[in-house]
């Protein structure tokens, strides 16, 4: 599980002003991955899944609004590839 310090390091944040927001982003990223079948309760969480959380938090931190001109395909593809082996299969 990603903690606040790891997320701030990943986002290159060296102040405490955004701690509440970043903590919410960690929760949202973890919740999103759990909602698509990734076991976020695994012990330990696989490093690829932790990195997917960090990538999502970085994306959320840089793009705080629902609408943006930025292209996000690289983030989506990277996260998808990281988590694919850890998703539950639904038939």
N, CA, C and O of each residue as an XYZ file, in Angstrom:
364
protein
N       0.845     -1.187      0.000
C       0.000      0.000      0.000
C       0.881      1.237      0.000
O       1.855      1.329      0.747
N       0.528      2.162     -0.832
C       1.280      3.411     -0.960
C       0.902      4.358      0.176
O      -0.279      4.570      0.454
N       1.908      4.920      0.823
C       1.640      5.896      1.872
C       1.861      7.312      1.339
O       2.329      7.504      0.217
N       1.517      8.285      2.159
C       1.600      9.687      1.759
C       3.015     10.079      1.373
O       3.206     10.777      0.377
N       4.010      9.650      2.134
C       5.401     10.021      1.844
C       5.835      9.517      0.472
O       6.495     10.242     -0.273
N       5.471      8.282      0.133
C       5.843      7.723     -1.172
C       5.154      8.471     -2.302
O       5.765      8.735     -3.337
N       3.888      8.813     -2.111
C       3.151      9.549     -3.144
C       3.724     10.950     -3.332
O       3.842     11.424     -4.462
N       4.080     11.617     -2.234
C       4.662     12.955     -2.353
C       6.011     12.895     -3.053
O       6.319     13.764     -3.869
N       6.809     11.899     -2.755
C       8.093     11.732     -3.426
C       7.874     11.512     -4.920
O       8.560     12.119     -5.743
N       6.936     10.657     -5.271
C       6.644     10.383     -6.674
C       6.175     11.643     -7.402
O       6.550     11.871     -8.552
N       5.364     12.451     -6.742
C       4.830     13.684     -7.348
C       5.788     14.863     -7.219
O       5.508     15.957     -7.707
N       6.908     14.633     -6.564
C       7.913     15.683     -6.326
C       7.318     16.866     -5.557
O       7.525     18.029     -5.903
N       6.578     16.530     -4.512
C       5.964     17.537     -3.647
C       6.771     17.593     -2.359
O       6.924     16.585     -1.668
N       7.288     18.782     -2.039
C       8.119     18.921     -0.842
C       7.511     19.872      0.193
O       8.223     20.460      1.007
N       6.187     20.009      0.147
C       5.479     20.838      1.124
C       4.281     20.040      1.631
O       3.951     18.986      1.086
N       3.643     20.542      2.660
C       2.528     19.831      3.273
C       1.160     20.386      2.874
O       0.134     19.888      3.339
N       1.132     21.402      2.027
C      -0.123     22.068      1.667
C      -1.137     21.129      1.014
O      -2.342     21.302      1.198
N      -0.671     20.151      0.264
C      -1.552     19.270     -0.495
C      -1.713     17.881      0.132
O      -2.218     16.970     -0.524
N      -1.296     17.707      1.380
C      -1.335     16.378      2.003
C      -2.728     15.758      2.009
O      -2.876     14.573      1.708
N      -3.744     16.538      2.345
C      -5.105     15.999      2.399
C      -5.543     15.572      1.000
O      -6.143     14.511      0.831
N      -5.244     16.399      0.002
C      -5.616     16.069     -1.379
C      -4.881     14.833     -1.868
O      -5.484     13.966     -2.500
N      -3.596     14.740     -1.588
C      -2.813     13.587     -2.047
C      -3.289     12.316     -1.361
O      -3.368     11.266     -1.999
N      -3.605     12.389     -0.085
C      -4.139     11.218      0.622
C      -5.453     10.770     -0.020
O      -5.691      9.571     -0.164
N      -6.300     11.717     -0.404
C      -7.561     11.379     -1.080
C      -7.290     10.753     -2.445
O      -8.014      9.854     -2.873
N      -6.250     11.227     -3.126
C      -5.890     10.666     -4.437
C      -5.387      9.230     -4.305
O      -5.678      8.389     -5.156
N      -4.636      8.949     -3.242
C      -4.190      7.574     -2.985
C      -5.411      6.677     -2.781
O      -5.492      5.586     -3.345
N      -6.349      7.145     -1.979
C      -7.566      6.365     -1.723
C      -8.366      6.158     -3.001
O      -8.870      5.063     -3.248
N      -8.485      7.206     -3.818
C      -9.238      7.096     -5.070
C      -8.565      6.128     -6.038
O      -9.241      5.323     -6.678
N      -7.238      6.201     -6.150
C      -6.512      5.297     -7.040
C      -6.668      3.853     -6.578
O      -6.918      2.963     -7.392
N      -6.525      3.618     -5.292
C      -6.668      2.268     -4.741
C      -8.083      1.752     -4.932
O      -8.283      0.593     -5.295
N      -9.061      2.609     -4.689
C     -10.461      2.226     -4.857
C     -10.760      1.899     -6.323
O     -11.467      0.935     -6.618
N     -10.221      2.703     -7.231
C     -10.430      2.445     -8.661
C      -9.875      1.083     -9.046
O     -10.556      0.302     -9.710
N      -8.655      0.792     -8.638
C      -8.058     -0.492     -8.991
C      -8.847     -1.651     -8.382
O      -9.042     -2.680     -9.029
N      -9.296     -1.485     -7.147
C     -10.121     -2.531     -6.521
C     -11.422     -2.721     -7.296
O     -11.902     -3.847     -7.426
N     -11.995     -1.638     -7.809
C     -13.279     -1.728     -8.523
C     -13.166     -2.453     -9.858
O     -14.174     -2.908    -10.397
N     -11.956     -2.568    -10.399
C     -11.782     -3.282    -11.668
C     -11.138     -4.649    -11.456
O     -10.634     -5.264    -12.396
N     -11.164     -5.113    -10.209
C     -10.769     -6.486     -9.927
C      -9.337     -6.702     -9.478
O      -8.867     -7.840     -9.474
N      -8.631     -5.649     -9.101
C      -7.270     -5.812     -8.589
C      -7.352     -6.004     -7.077
O      -7.998     -5.221     -6.381
N      -6.700     -7.042     -6.577
C      -6.734     -7.340     -5.138
C      -5.826     -6.364     -4.394
O      -4.614     -6.561     -4.318
N      -6.421     -5.325     -3.855
C      -5.665     -4.312     -3.125
C      -5.414     -4.724     -1.676
O      -4.737     -4.011     -0.935
N      -5.958     -5.870     -1.273
C      -5.756     -6.374      0.083
C      -4.647     -7.410      0.142
O      -4.369     -7.949      1.213
N      -4.008     -7.699     -0.980
C      -2.928     -8.694     -1.001
C      -1.823     -8.262     -0.045
O      -1.584     -7.072      0.164
N      -1.162     -9.248      0.524
C      -0.061     -8.952      1.448
C       1.136     -9.810      1.065
O       1.162    -11.004      1.361
N       2.106     -9.224      0.423
C       2.233     -7.805      0.082
C       1.533     -7.493     -1.246
O       1.276     -8.378     -2.062
N       1.236     -6.205     -1.430
C       0.722     -5.743     -2.724
C       1.890     -5.822     -3.708
O       2.981     -5.349     -3.389
N       1.696     -6.404     -4.893
C       2.789     -6.517     -5.855
C       3.347     -5.140     -6.238
O       2.592     -4.173     -6.336
N       4.656     -5.051     -6.452
C       5.271     -3.766     -6.812
C       4.630     -3.112     -8.038
O       4.528     -1.887     -8.092
N       4.202     -3.896     -9.011
C       3.566     -3.322    -10.203
C       2.259     -2.622     -9.837
O       1.934     -1.579    -10.405
N       1.515     -3.186     -8.900
C       0.259     -2.577     -8.466
C       0.546     -1.293     -7.689
O      -0.133     -0.285     -7.884
N       1.543     -1.326     -6.815
C       1.937     -0.104     -6.099
C       2.328      0.988     -7.094
O       1.959      2.150     -6.923
N       3.066      0.617     -8.123
C       3.487      1.621     -9.104
C       2.288      2.153     -9.891
O       2.247      3.334    -10.236
N       1.320      1.291    -10.172
C       0.101      1.755    -10.841
C      -0.618      2.791     -9.976
O      -1.126      3.786    -10.494
N      -0.663      2.561     -8.664
C      -1.266      3.550     -7.757
C      -0.495      4.866     -7.853
O      -1.098      5.934     -7.955
N       0.839      4.791     -7.820
C       1.647      6.012     -7.920
C       1.402      6.736     -9.238
O       1.302      7.962     -9.264
N       1.304      5.984    -10.330
C       1.047      6.613    -11.628
C      -0.302      7.319    -11.641
O      -0.425      8.429    -12.159
N      -1.308      6.676    -11.072
C      -2.621      7.304    -11.014
C      -2.610      8.537    -10.118
O      -3.204      9.557    -10.466
N      -1.946      8.457     -8.977
C      -1.856      9.614     -8.084
C      -1.143     10.767     -8.796
O      -1.582     11.913     -8.706
N      -0.056     10.472     -9.497
C       0.651     11.509    -10.253
C      -0.245     12.137    -11.295
O      -0.237     13.354    -11.476
N      -1.017     11.314    -11.981
C      -1.952     11.825    -12.985
C      -3.023     12.699    -12.326
O      -3.320     13.793    -12.806
N      -3.603     12.205    -11.216
C      -4.627     12.976    -10.520
C      -4.064     14.303    -10.005
O      -4.744     15.329    -10.042
N      -2.826     14.274     -9.529
C      -2.212     15.491     -8.975
C      -1.991     16.535    -10.070
O      -2.224     17.725     -9.857
N      -1.546     16.089    -11.227
C      -1.265     17.022    -12.329
C      -2.527     17.455    -13.065
O      -2.543     18.522    -13.678
N      -3.575     16.655    -13.016
C      -4.816     16.926    -13.749
C      -5.973     16.884    -12.772
O      -6.677     15.879    -12.673
N      -6.167     17.962    -12.060
C      -7.147     17.961    -10.967
C      -8.586     18.188    -11.409
O      -9.511     18.073    -10.605
N      -8.772     18.503    -12.662
C     -10.124     18.742    -13.159
C     -10.560     17.591    -14.058
O      -9.724     16.840    -14.561
N     -11.867     17.454    -14.259
C     -12.394     16.370    -15.078
C     -12.111     16.578    -16.564
O     -12.079     15.614    -17.329
N     -11.908     17.821    -16.974
C     -11.671     18.141    -18.375
C     -10.294     18.766    -18.506
O      -9.922     19.656    -17.741
N      -9.542     18.283    -19.493
C      -8.203     18.804    -19.720
C      -7.851     18.677    -21.189
O      -8.432     17.861    -21.904
N      -6.910     19.475    -21.635
C      -6.406     19.358    -23.001
C      -5.291     18.332    -23.093
O      -4.886     17.957    -24.194
N      -4.789     17.873    -21.958
C      -3.663     16.938    -21.931
C      -4.081     15.571    -22.464
O      -5.215     15.135    -22.269
N      -3.164     14.914    -23.125
C      -3.394     13.551    -23.586
C      -2.996     12.605    -22.461
O      -1.946     12.777    -21.841
N      -3.828     11.611    -22.200
C      -3.577     10.713    -21.079
C      -3.366      9.266    -21.503
O      -3.276      8.390    -20.643
N      -3.288      8.997    -22.763
C      -3.194      7.609    -23.236
C      -2.000      6.878    -22.639
O      -2.116      5.700    -22.298
N      -0.864      7.538    -22.504
C       0.331      6.874    -21.976
C       0.106      6.403    -20.539
O       0.523      5.302    -20.181
N      -0.539      7.211    -19.723
C      -0.808      6.822    -18.338
C      -1.769      5.645    -18.319
O      -1.540      4.672    -17.599
N      -2.841      5.719    -19.100
C      -3.820      4.645    -19.107
C      -3.203      3.331    -19.559
O      -3.442      2.294    -18.940
N      -2.412      3.357    -20.629
C      -1.782      2.139    -21.120
C      -0.800      1.597    -20.088
O      -0.768      0.391    -19.840
N      -0.001      2.472    -19.486
C       0.967      2.025    -18.491
C       0.306      1.367    -17.300
O       0.753      0.312    -16.850
N      -0.750      1.969    -16.784
C      -1.465      1.405    -15.648
C      -2.103      0.079    -16.045
O      -2.008     -0.901    -15.306
N      -2.752      0.041    -17.206
C      -3.386     -1.203    -17.653
C      -2.390     -2.346    -17.736
O      -2.685     -3.461    -17.305
N      -1.228     -2.083    -18.281
C      -0.228     -3.141    -18.426
C       0.338     -3.578    -17.078
O       0.639     -4.756    -16.885
N       0.486     -2.642    -16.149
C       1.000     -2.997    -14.827
C       0.037     -3.891    -14.052
O       0.458     -4.822    -13.366
N      -1.251     -3.602    -14.165
C      -2.219     -4.321    -13.333
C      -2.808     -5.554    -13.994
O      -3.420     -6.367    -13.302
N      -2.655     -5.731    -15.286
C      -3.308     -6.828    -15.997
C      -3.086     -8.196    -15.344
O      -4.050     -8.949    -15.203
N      -1.865     -8.551    -14.941
C      -1.682     -9.877    -14.334
C      -2.374    -10.039    -12.979
O      -2.514    -11.161    -12.492
N      -2.806     -8.943    -12.369
C      -3.368     -8.995    -11.027
C      -4.880     -8.795    -10.996
O      -5.477     -8.746     -9.920
N      -5.498     -8.679    -12.163
C      -6.955     -8.516    -12.230
C      -7.625     -9.871    -12.189
O      -7.122    -10.852    -12.736
N      -8.778     -9.907    -11.527
C      -9.583    -11.120    -11.512
C     -10.245    -11.279    -12.869
O     -10.652    -10.296    -13.488
N     -10.348    -12.493    -13.320
C     -11.019    -12.773    -14.585
C     -12.484    -13.048    -14.311
O     -12.813    -13.866    -13.452
N     -13.376    -12.366    -15.042
C     -14.815    -12.581    -14.931
C     -15.308    -13.169    -16.235
O     -15.172    -12.548    -17.289
N     -15.873    -14.350    -16.173
C     -16.360    -15.014    -17.389
C     -17.856    -14.969    -17.472
O     -18.437    -15.480    -18.430
